[in-house]
Amino acid sequence: PYVMNNAANFNGVNGVRFDGPAANAGIATFGAADVNGDARDEIFISGNANNNSRANSGSTFMFFGRATGWSATPYDLNNSTNFNGTNGVRFDGAAAGDYFG
């Protein structure tokens, strides 16, 4: 059995780990059909109480599917380089209390 909090168990082929301080991160997590037209399915992770300079505005994180597989290193939801339009996109709630995601 895998221990879910041990990143060493996920090598990018058998699983992937997403980390970050996004409040309620993972309250909804799902794979989606290809959104960006590259023939690879995307992964969405919501953090509906993430703050983004606006209390409880919320965020949804979309990671684009990978042709070369995922990294064994956990992906940080708070690292903007993960959401540069090439790797993925982060959607934020517009106002405090939106709980977007």
DRENVO-351579 format. One record per residue (C-alpha): residue in three letters; x, y, z. Coordinates in steps of 0.5 Angstrom, whole numbers, padded with zeros to 4 digits, always signed. Each point is the difference from the previous one (the first is absolute). Example, Ala and Ser with C-alpha at 12.3 -4.5 7.8 and 13.67 -1.06 7.14 Angstrom:
<pts>
ala+0025-0009+0016ser+0002+0007-0002
</pts>
This chain:
<pts>
pro+0000+0000+0000tyr+0002+0007-0001val+0001+0005+0005met-0004+0006-0003asn+0004+0005+0004asn+0007-0003-0002ala+0002+0004-0007ala+0005-0006-0001asn-0005-0004-0002phe-0002+0004-0006asn+0005+0000-0006gly-0004+0003-0005val-0002-0006-0003asn-0004-0003+0005gly-0003+0006+0003val+0001+0008+0001arg+0000+0004+0006phe-0002+0007+0001asp+0002+0004+0006gly-0002+0007+0002pro-0003+0005+0005ala-0006+0001-0004ala-0006-0001+0005asn-0004-0006-0001ala+0004-0002-0006gly-0002-0006-0002ile-0008+0001+0002ala-0001-0002-0007thr+0005-0003-0005phe-0001-0003-0006gly+0002-0002-0007ala-0003+0003-0006ala+0000-0001-0007asp+0005+0004-0005val-0001+0007+0001asn+0006+0003-0003gly-0001-0004-0007asp+0007-0004+0001ala-0004-0007+0001arg+0002-0001+0007asp-0005+0001+0006glu+0001+0005+0005ile+0000+0000+0008phe-0004+0005+0004ile+0001+0001+0007ser-0005+0005+0004gly+0002+0004+0006asn-0006+0004+0002ala+0002+0003+0006asn+0007+0003-0003asn+0001+0007+0001asn+0003+0003-0006ser+0001+0007+0004arg-0008-0001+0001ala-0002-0004+0006asn-0003-0006-0002ser-0001+0002-0008gly+0002-0007-0002ser+0004-0003-0006thr+0000-0006-0005phe+0007-0002-0002met+0000-0004-0007phe+0006-0004-0002phe+0001-0002-0007gly+0001-0007-0002arg+0007-0002-0001ala+0003-0004-0006thr+0006-0001+0004gly-0003-0002+0006trp+0000+0003+0007ser+0005+0002+0004ala+0002-0004+0007thr+0001+0007+0003pro-0007+0002+0003tyr-0003+0006-0003asp-0001+0006+0004leu-0007+0003-0001asn+0003+0007+0003asn+0006+0000-0006ser-0002+0005-0005thr+0005-0004-0005asn-0005-0006+0000phe-0005+0005-0003asn+0003+0003-0006gly-0005-0001-0005thr+0005-0006-0003asn+0000-0004+0007gly-0007+0002+0002val-0005+0005+0002arg-0003+0003+0007phe-0007+0003+0000asp-0001+0004+0006gly-0007+0003+0003ala-0001+0007-0001ala-0002+0002+0006ala+0001-0001+0008gly-0005-0006+0002asp-0001-0003-0007tyr+0003-0007+0002phe+0001-0001-0007gly+0002-0007-0002
</pts>
